[in-house]
Amino acid sequence: MKKRKLLFLPVFLILLALAGLFFFHGFDGLIFSRACSRFFRQSLSGDALSLHFTLADPQKVGIRIESPSLPVYSRQSSRDAALAAQTLYDTLSGLDPDRLSDDRRYTLDLLLYSLKQEIRGGEFPYYAEPLSPSSGQHTELPLLLAEYTFRSEQDVETYLALLETFPDWAQGLAAYEREKAAAGLFMTDEDATNVISQCGQILDQDSLLAGEHFLQTTFRSRLDQLLDKGILSKDRVQTFLDENDRLLTTVALPAYQFLCDELTLLIGQGQYGGGLYEKPDGRAYYAWLVGKNTGSSREPDEIFLLLQNTFQKKYEELQTLAFRYQELTGNPPDLSLLSDGFPLTDPSEILTDLQTRMQEDFPSLSLLLGKEPVQCTVKDVDPALESLTSPAFYMTPPVDDPVHNTICINRSSTSEGLSLYTTLAHEGYPGHLYQTVYFSLHSASGKGLPVRELLYFGGYVEGWAYYTEQLSFSYAAQLLENAPSPYAASVLCSLASLQRDLQINLFCLLDFSLHYYGASREEILTSLSSFGFSADAALRIYNYLRTEPAVYLKYYVGYLEITALRDRARTLWGEDFSLQRFHRFVLEAGPSDFSSLAERLQDS
C-alpha cells in the first residue's frame, strides 16, 4: 500500500501540474504545438532528399516516404508553398503569444517572420533562377548525391529511387524555364550557354562509360563501408553497383541532355543582360531579397549607407596599419609571407588548434555532448567539381546525428597558410560546424522545437561564419608568436583581415549598385579595375554579382548586424559583458532574424 501511495502521489502531482500548464497555455499552446508538428512533417514528407539530410532516422518521428522522388521545381509548387504559408500564417497569427512559453513564443515570432517572407516572395514569379551558372540545381544536385550518407540498405534503395526520377526533375526545370522565357525573364544567352556546358561537364558520358565518374566512385566507396560493417553482402553490393551504373547512363545522363536541348531552344529569348534594376519589378524583388537573405530590418538605402561608412572606416584603418608595418620593417606589407612557411598545413591540426584558441571566447560543447565526441571529416572536392563549387563548404548534418560532420575543400581556389586557416575557422570552429552542432545539441536538450530546423536565416548563419572568420585572424596571430618578428606577423594578420573585409564590403556595394541603383556593366568593371582587379577577374566578379544577387550581403550584412548586436549587449550588460556570454546568447537563440534577436537580447 505504501508503495502504491508513493507511486500515485507523484503521478497525481504531475497531472495537477500539467493541468495548471494547460490552463495557462490553453488551446493556444496546443494549437501551436500541433501546427508546428504538422508543418515539420508535411514539409519533409514530400521531399526525400531534404528529409535524408535533415533526419538520419525519420521513422523515429513517424515520417516514411513510400515512393521517394526528387523535388520538381515549378511555378505551381511555388504557388502551393505560398498558399500553405498563408494558411499557416493565418492560423499562427491568431494565437496569443502571452499564453506560450518563452521558447515557443520566440519560435512563433521566427515562424511568422519566415512565413511573411515566403508570402511576399510569391509576388515575384519567375525572378528566381534555379539554373544559375553559379549555384544552380544542375550543379548542386550531383554534389548532394555524392555526399548522400548510406547508413542502411534502405538508404541505398532510396538513393537509387531518386536517380530514377531524374527525368521528372529535368522536365520540371525545363517547363519553368519555358515559362520564364514567355514572361520575358529568361537568362542571357551567355548564361544559358554556360549552364549547357556545365551540364556536359558534370555528367560526362566518357567518364560514366569508363566507370570513373564521381557519382560512381563515391557510390562504390559508400557501399564498401556498408560491406565492411556487415550490413551488405558482396552480391548485394554488386547488384547495387550495376543498378547505379544503369541509372546514371540510361536515366540521369539523358535527363541532363534533355535539359540542355530545352535550354538550347530558348537561347535568344532573354531580354535583359544586366542587374535586376532593368527588370519590371526587379528593384522591388531585390529589396525583398535583401531582407530575406540578411534577416535585417534595415531599409536598402540604410544598409547601403552603413556599408559605405564601414568601408571608409576600415580603409583608413588599413592605411594606418600598412604605414606602421613599413615603418617597423622597412618594407611594404607582403601578405604572401602568411602563406609561405605557415606553422600548420594539415586541416585536422588546424581544426584542433582553432578549438584550443577559441576556448576563452566561446562556450564549450562538452556540457551538451553525450558519450560520442564531435567528429569531422575534411576532404577535397572532386576535381570534376572544382570549377563549379566554392572554395570550401560545410555539409550540415542531420539534426538527430549532429556529431558526424563533413567539410569539403576546393584545393583549386583555397591556398595553404593563413587562407586555409581562416577558411577552416569559417566552415569549422568556431564557424558553421560549431554553431550548427551547438544549436542542435542545445535544442535536443529540450529547449527547442524541430520546426526551427526548417527555418533558414542566411544572415545569421553566414554572418556568424564570417564574424568568426574575422576573429580567427587574431588566433592566427597568436599562432605566429614564435615567428622571427611576431609583432610584424601580427600586423600582417590584421592587414589580411582588413583586406578581406574591404573586399567583401566592396562586392556588397557593387551588388547594390548593380541591382538596386542601376549601375551598368562598364561602371562595375571600372570600379573593380580601380581596386586592382585584372580584367578577367573583374569580369568573373561582375558575372557572379549579376547572377547571384544579394548573396554577399548574407555574409557581410549578417556580420555587421552581429557586431551591432554585440555592441548593444556590451552597453546593456555593462561590467557583466564578456565575449563568451554574448556568444552563448547568440548560439542558444539559434538562427534568427536580427530584430527578433535584438528583442530577445533586451529581455535577457
C-alpha positions in Angstrom: 0.0 0.0 0.0 2.7 2.4 0.9 4.4 1.7 -2.4 1.2 2.4 -4.3 0.7 5.6 -2.5 4.3 6.7 -3.1 3.8 5.9 -6.8 0.4 7.5 -7.0 1.3 10.8 -5.3 3.9 11.9 -7.8 1.7 11.0 -10.8 -1.2 13.0 -9.2 1.1 16.0 -8.7 2.4 15.7 -12.3 -1.2 15.6 -13.6 -2.1 18.6 -11.5 1.0 20.5 -12.8 0.1 19.6 -16.3 -3.5 20.8 -15.8 -2.1 24.1 -14.5 0.1 24.4 -17.5 -2.8 23.6 -19.8 -5.0 26.2 -18.0 -2.3 28.8 -18.5 -1.1 27.9 -22.1 -4.6 26.7 -23.0 -5.6 25.9 -26.6 -3.0 28.4 -27.9 -0.2 26.1 -26.8 -1.9 23.0 -28.1 -2.7 24.6 -31.5 0.9 25.9 -31.8 2.5 22.5 -31.0 0.2 20.7 -33.4 0.7 23.2 -36.2 4.5 23.1 -35.8 4.5 19.3 -35.8 2.2 19.1 -38.9 4.3 21.8 -40.7 7.5 19.8 -39.9 6.1 16.5 -41.1 4.4 17.9 -44.2 7.5 19.9 -45.3 9.7 16.8 -45.2 7.3 14.1 -46.3 7.2 15.4 -49.9 11.0 15.8 -50.3 13.0 12.6 -49.8 16.3 14.4 -50.5 15.8 17.1 -47.9 14.4 14.5 -45.4 17.6 12.5 -45.7 19.8 15.5 -45.0 17.5 16.7 -42.1 16.9 13.4 -40.2 19.2 10.3 -40.0 16.3 8.2 -38.7 13.0 9.8 -39.9 10.9 6.8 -38.9 11.6 7.7 -35.2 9.3 10.8 -35.7 6.9 8.8 -37.9 8.0 10.0 -41.3 8.2 7.5 -44.1 8.1 8.1 -47.8 6.8 5.2 -49.8 7.9 6.5 -53.3 11.0 8.7 -53.0 11.4 11.3 -55.7 13.4 14.4 -56.4 11.6 17.7 -55.8 10.2 19.1 -59.1 10.7 22.9 -59.5 7.7 24.6 -60.9 5.6 27.8 -60.7 2.8 25.7 -59.3 4.9 24.3 -56.4 5.8 28.0 -55.6 2.1 28.9 -55.6 1.3 25.9 -53.4 4.1 26.9 -51.0 2.9 30.5 -50.8 -0.7 29.3 -50.2 0.4 26.9 -47.5 2.5 29.7 -45.9 -0.6 32.0 -45.9 -2.8 29.3 -44.3 -0.3 28.6 -41.6 0.4 32.3 -41.0 -3.4 33.0 -40.6 -3.5 30.2 -38.0 -0.5 31.2 -36.0 -1.1 35.0 -36.1 -4.3 34.4 -34.2 -2.5 32.9 -31.2 -1.9 34.8 -28.0 1.9 34.9 -27.5 1.4 35.5 -23.8 -0.1 32.0 -23.5 3.1 30.4 -24.8 6.3 29.6 -23.0 9.3 31.8 -23.8 10.9 29.4 -26.2 7.7 28.7 -28.0 6.9 32.4 -28.2 10.3 33.0 -29.8 9.7 30.2 -32.3 6.3 31.7 -33.1 8.0 35.0 -33.9 10.5 33.4 -36.1 7.8 31.3 -37.9 5.7 34.4 -38.6 8.7 36.3 -39.9 9.6 33.4 -42.2 6.1 32.9 -43.4 5.7 36.6 -44.2 8.9 36.4 -46.3 7.6 33.4 -48.1 4.2 35.0 -48.8 5.9 38.2 -50.0 8.2 36.2 -52.3 5.2 34.7 -54.0 4.6 38.1 -55.6 7.7 37.8 -57.8 7.1 34.7 -60.1 10.0 33.8 -62.5 12.5 36.1 -60.8 14.3 33.2 -59.1 16.8 31.3 -61.2 17.1 27.6 -60.3 19.7 27.1 -63.1 22.1 29.9 -62.2 25.5 29.2 -63.7 27.0 30.0 -60.2 24.9 27.8 -58.0 22.1 26.1 -59.9 20.4 22.9 -59.2 22.2 21.2 -62.1 25.5 21.6 -60.0 24.0 21.3 -56.5 22.1 18.0 -57.0 25.1 15.8 -58.1 27.1 17.3 -55.2 24.3 16.4 -52.7 24.1 12.9 -54.2 27.8 12.4 -53.8 27.5 13.3 -50.1 24.4 11.3 -49.5 25.2 9.1 -46.5 24.4 5.4 -46.5 23.6 4.2 -43.1 21.5 1.2 -44.1 20.4 -0.8 -47.1 17.2 1.2 -47.2 19.3 4.4 -47.8 20.9 2.8 -50.8 17.5 1.8 -52.2 16.1 5.3 -51.6 19.2 6.8 -53.3 18.6 4.7 -56.4 14.9 5.6 -56.4 15.9 9.2 -56.5 18.1 8.6 -59.6 15.1 7.0 -61.2 13.2 10.3 -61.0 15.8 12.5 -62.8 13.6 12.8 -65.9 10.7 14.4 -63.8 13.2 16.8 -62.2 14.7 17.8 -65.5 11.2 18.2 -67.1 10.1 20.4 -64.3 13.1 22.8 -64.7 12.6 22.9 -68.4 9.0 23.8 -68.1 9.8 26.5 -65.6 12.5 28.0 -67.9 10.0 28.0 -70.8 7.5 29.9 -68.6 10.3 32.3 -67.6 11.0 32.9 -71.3 7.3 33.6 -72.0 7.3 36.1 -69.2 10.4 37.8 -70.7 12.6 36.9 -67.8 14.8 34.1 -69.3 18.5 34.2 -68.7 21.1 35.7 -71.0 22.5 33.7 -73.9 25.9 33.6 -72.2 24.4 32.2 -69.0 22.4 29.6 -70.9 25.5 28.5 -72.9 27.4 28.2 -69.6 24.7 26.1 -68.0 24.6 23.8 -71.0 28.4 23.5 -70.9 28.3 22.8 -67.1 25.7 20.0 -67.6 28.0 18.3 -70.0 30.9 18.7 -67.6 29.0 17.3 -64.6 27.6 14.2 -66.3 30.4 13.4 -68.7 29.5 10.4 -70.9 33.1 9.2 -71.3 33.8 9.1 -67.5 30.4 7.3 -66.9 31.2 4.7 -69.5 34.6 4.2 -68.1 33.2 3.8 -64.6 35.3 6.7 -63.3 32.6 9.4 -62.7 32.5 10.8 -59.2 28.9 9.5 -58.8 30.3 6.0 -59.4 33.4 6.2 -57.3 31.7 7.8 -54.3 28.8 5.4 -54.6 31.3 2.5 -54.6 33.2 3.8 -51.5 30.0 4.2 -49.6 28.9 0.7 -50.4 32.3 -0.6 -49.3 31.7 0.9 -45.9 28.4 -0.9 -45.5 30.2 -4.1 -46.7 32.9 -3.6 -44.0 30.2 -3.2 -41.3 28.4 -6.4 -42.4 25.3 -4.5 -43.5 25.6 -5.6 -47.1 26.8 -8.8 -48.7 29.2 -8.8 -51.7 26.5 -10.0 -54.0 24.2 -7.2 -52.9 27.0 -4.6 -53.3 27.5 -5.8 -56.9 23.7 -5.6 -57.6 23.6 -2.0 -56.4 26.8 -1.1 -58.4 25.2 -2.4 -61.6 21.9 -0.6 -60.9 23.7 2.7 -60.2 25.7 2.4 -63.5 22.5 1.7 -65.4 20.6 4.6 -63.9 23.4 7.1 -64.4 23.9 6.2 -68.1 20.3 5.5 -69.2 18.3 7.8 -66.9 20.3 10.6 -65.4 22.5 11.3 -68.5 19.6 11.5 -70.9 17.7 13.8 -68.4 20.7 16.2 -68.4 20.9 16.0 -72.2 17.1 16.8 -72.4 17.6 19.8 -70.2 20.5 21.0 -72.4 18.3 20.6 -75.5 15.5 22.6 -74.0 17.8 25.4 -72.9 19.3 25.5 -76.4 15.9 26.1 -77.9 15.4 29.0 -75.5 18.6 30.8 -76.4 17.9 34.2 -77.8 14.8 34.8 -75.7 16.5 36.6 -72.8 15.5 40.3 -72.8 17.8 41.6 -70.0 21.5 41.4 -69.7 22.3 43.5 -66.6 21.1 43.6 -63.0 17.6 43.3 -61.5 17.2 47.1 -61.8 16.5 46.6 -65.5 13.5 44.2 -65.0 9.9 45.4 -64.4 9.7 44.6 -60.7 13.4 44.0 -60.3 14.1 46.7 -57.8 11.2 45.6 -55.5 12.3 42.0 -55.9 15.9 42.9 -54.9 14.7 44.8 -51.8 12.7 41.7 -50.8 15.7 39.5 -51.5 18.0 41.7 -49.3 15.6 41.4 -46.4 15.2 37.7 -46.9 18.9 36.9 -47.3 20.2 39.1 -44.5 17.5 38.9 -41.8 18.0 42.7 -41.3 15.1 45.0 -40.9 17.0 48.0 -42.3 15.8 49.6 -45.5 18.1 49.1 -48.6 19.3 52.7 -48.6 20.2 52.4 -44.9 22.2 49.2 -45.5 24.0 50.9 -48.4 25.0 53.9 -46.3 26.1 51.5 -43.5 28.3 49.7 -46.0 29.8 52.9 -47.3 30.6 54.2 -43.8 32.1 50.9 -42.7 34.2 50.7 -45.9 35.6 54.2 -45.3 36.5 53.4 -41.7 38.1 50.1 -42.5 40.1 51.6 -45.4 41.5 54.3 -43.1 42.5 51.6 -40.6 44.2 49.6 -43.4 46.2 52.7 -44.5 47.3 53.4 -40.9 48.3 49.8 -40.3 50.2 49.5 -43.6 52.2 52.6 -42.8 53.0 51.2 -39.3 54.2 47.9 -40.8 56.5 49.7 -43.3 57.8 51.9 -40.5 58.5 48.8 -38.4 60.1 46.6 -41.1 61.3 49.0 -43.8 59.3 47.1 -46.4 55.8 47.4 -47.7 53.4 44.7 -46.5 53.7 41.4 -48.3 50.7 39.1 -47.4 52.3 36.2 -49.2 54.5 35.8 -46.1 51.4 34.4 -44.4 51.2 31.6 -46.8 54.9 30.5 -47.1 56.0 28.7 -44.0 52.7 29.0 -42.1 53.1 26.7 -39.0 50.0 24.5 -39.7 49.1 22.9 -43.0 47.1 19.8 -42.1 43.3 20.6 -41.9 42.8 18.3 -38.8 45.6 20.0 -37.0 44.2 23.4 -37.9 40.8 22.5 -36.5 42.4 21.2 -33.3 44.3 24.5 -32.9 41.2 26.6 -33.5 39.3 24.6 -30.9 42.0 25.3 -28.4 42.3 29.0 -29.1 38.6 29.7 -29.1 38.0 28.4 -25.6 38.3 31.7 -23.9 35.8 33.4 -26.2 33.2 30.7 -26.8 31.2 28.3 -24.6 32.3 24.6 -24.6 30.4 21.9 -26.4 31.4 19.4 -23.7 28.5 20.1 -21.4 26.0 19.4 -24.3 27.7 16.3 -25.6 26.9 12.7 -24.6 29.3 9.9 -24.9 30.2 10.4 -28.5 32.6 13.3 -29.4 32.1 15.6 -32.4 33.8 14.1 -35.5 34.7 16.0 -38.6 35.9 14.5 -41.9 37.8 17.0 -44.1 38.1 16.0 -47.7 38.9 17.6 -51.1 36.3 18.5 -53.6 36.4 16.1 -56.6 38.4 17.7 -59.4 35.4 17.4 -61.7 33.5 19.9 -59.4 36.3 22.3 -58.6 35.3 24.9 -61.2 31.7 24.7 -60.0 32.0 24.9 -56.3 33.0 27.5 -53.7 36.5 27.5 -52.0 35.1 25.3 -49.2 31.7 24.3 -47.8 30.3 22.6 -44.7 27.8 19.8 -45.1 25.1 20.3 -42.4 24.5 17.0 -40.6 21.0 15.6 -39.7 19.6 17.2 -36.6 19.4 13.7 -34.9 23.1 13.0 -35.7 25.0 16.2 -35.3 28.3 14.7 -34.2 29.2 13.4 -37.7 30.3 16.4 -39.8 32.0 16.9 -43.2 33.9 19.9 -44.6 34.9 19.9 -48.3 37.8 22.0 -49.5 38.2 23.1 -53.1 42.0 23.0 -53.5 41.9 24.9 -56.8 40.7 28.0 -55.0 41.9 27.7 -51.4 45.6 28.3 -50.9 47.7 27.0 -48.0 48.7 29.0 -45.0 46.5 31.8 -43.4 43.8 31.3 -46.1 43.3 27.7 -45.2 43.4 28.5 -41.5 40.7 31.2 -41.7 38.6 29.1 -44.2 38.5 26.2 -41.7 37.5 28.7 -39.0 34.6 29.8 -41.2 33.5 26.3 -42.0 34.5 24.5 -38.8 35.5 26.1 -35.5 34.1 28.5 -34.4 32.1 28.8 -37.6 29.4 26.7 -39.3 30.2 23.3 -37.7 30.5 24.6 -34.2 27.4 26.8 -34.4 25.3 24.1 -36.0 26.3 21.4 -33.6 25.9 23.7 -30.6 22.3 24.7 -31.5 21.3 21.1 -32.4 22.6 19.8 -29.1 21.0 22.7 -27.2 17.7 22.1 -28.9 17.9 18.4 -28.3 18.2 19.1 -24.6 14.5 20.0 -24.6 14.8 23.7 -25.3 13.8 23.8 -28.9 11.3 22.7 -31.4 12.2 20.6 -34.5 10.4 23.1 -36.8 13.3 25.5 -36.1 15.4 23.3 -38.4 13.2 24.2 -41.4 13.7 27.9 -41.0 16.7 29.3 -42.8 18.2 32.7 -41.8 21.1 33.3 -44.1 22.2 36.5 -42.4 22.6 34.8 -39.1 24.2 31.6 -40.5 26.7 33.2 -42.9 27.1 36.3 -40.8 28.2 34.1 -37.8 30.6 32.2 -40.0 32.2 35.4 -41.4 32.2 37.0 -37.9 34.1 34.0 -36.5 36.4 34.0 -39.6 37.4 37.6 -38.8 38.1 36.6 -35.2 40.3 33.8 -36.4 42.9 36.3 -37.8 43.7 37.1 -34.2 44.1 33.4 -33.4 46.5 33.1 -36.4 48.5 36.0 -34.9 48.8 34.0 -31.7 49.9 31.0 -33.6 52.7 33.2 -35.1 54.1 34.3 -31.8 57.2 32.3 -32.4 57.9 33.9 -35.8 61.2 35.8 -36.2 59.2 39.1 -35.8 56.0 38.2 -34.0 54.7 41.8 -33.9 55.2 42.3 -37.6 53.4 38.9 -38.2 50.6 40.1 -36.0 50.3 43.3 -38.0 50.3 41.3 -41.2 47.4 39.2 -39.9 45.4 42.4 -39.1 46.2 43.7 -42.6 45.0 40.5 -44.2 41.8 40.7 -42.1 41.1 44.3 -43.2 41.9 43.4 -46.8 39.4 40.5 -46.7 36.8 42.8 -45.0 37.2 45.6 -47.6 36.9 43.1 -50.5 33.6 41.6 -49.2 32.3 45.0 -48.4 33.2 46.3 -51.9 31.3 43.3 -53.5 28.2 44.2 -51.4 28.4 47.9 -52.5 28.7 46.8 -56.1 25.8 44.4 -55.7 23.6 47.2 -54.5 24.9 49.5 -57.3 24.1 46.9 -60.0 20.7 45.6 -58.8 19.2 48.5 -56.8 20.7 51.7 -58.2 21.1 50.6 -61.9 24.9 50.7 -62.4 26.0 49.5 -65.8 28.3 46.7 -66.6 31.0 49.1 -67.6 30.7 51.1 -64.3 31.0 47.9 -62.2 34.1 46.8 -64.2 35.7 50.2 -63.9 35.2 50.2 -60.1 36.7 46.7 -59.8 39.7 47.8 -62.0 40.3 50.8 -59.8 40.7 48.5 -56.8 43.3 46.4 -58.6 41.4 43.6 -60.1 42.6 42.3 -63.5 40.2 42.5 -66.5 39.5 38.7 -66.3 38.9 38.8 -62.5 36.7 41.8 -62.7 34.5 40.2 -65.4 34.2 37.0 -63.3 33.2 39.0 -60.2 30.7 41.0 -62.3 29.0 37.9 -63.7 28.8 36.4 -60.2 27.2 39.5 -58.8 24.8 39.6 -61.7 23.7 36.0 -61.4 23.7 35.8 -57.6 22.1 39.0 -56.3 22.3 39.7 -52.5 24.4 36.6 -51.8 27.5 38.5 -50.5 25.1 40.5 -48.3 24.3 37.4 -46.3 27.8 37.3 -45.1 28.7 40.9 -44.6 25.4 42.5 -43.5 24.9 39.5 -41.2 28.3 40.2 -39.8 27.6 43.9 -39.3 24.3 43.0 -37.6 26.1 40.6 -35.2 28.7 43.2 -34.3 26.0 45.8 -33.8 24.2 43.3 -31.5 27.5 42.7 -29.6 27.9 46.5 -29.1 24.3 46.6 -27.8 25.0 43.7 -25.4 28.1 45.5 -24.2 26.1 48.6 -23.3 23.2 46.6 -21.8 25.2 44.3 -19.7 27.9 46.7 -18.6 30.6 45.1 -16.4 28.8 41.7 -16.8 29.6 41.6 -20.5 32.0 39.1 -21.9 32.5 37.6 -25.4 31.7 34.2 -24.0 28.4 35.4 -22.6 27.5 37.2 -25.8 28.4 34.2 -28.0 26.4 31.9 -25.7 23.4 34.1 -26.1 23.6 34.1 -29.9 24.2 30.4 -30.1 21.4 29.4 -27.8 19.0 31.8 -29.6 19.8 29.9 -32.8 19.3 31.1 -36.4 17.0 34.1 -36.3 16.3 37.4 -37.9 18.1 40.3 -36.2 15.1 42.2 -35.0 14.0 39.1 -33.1 17.5 38.7 -31.7 17.6 42.3 -30.6 14.3 41.9 -28.7 15.5 38.7 -27.1 18.7 40.5 -26.0 16.7 43.3 -24.5 14.8 40.7 -22.3 17.9 38.7 -21.4 
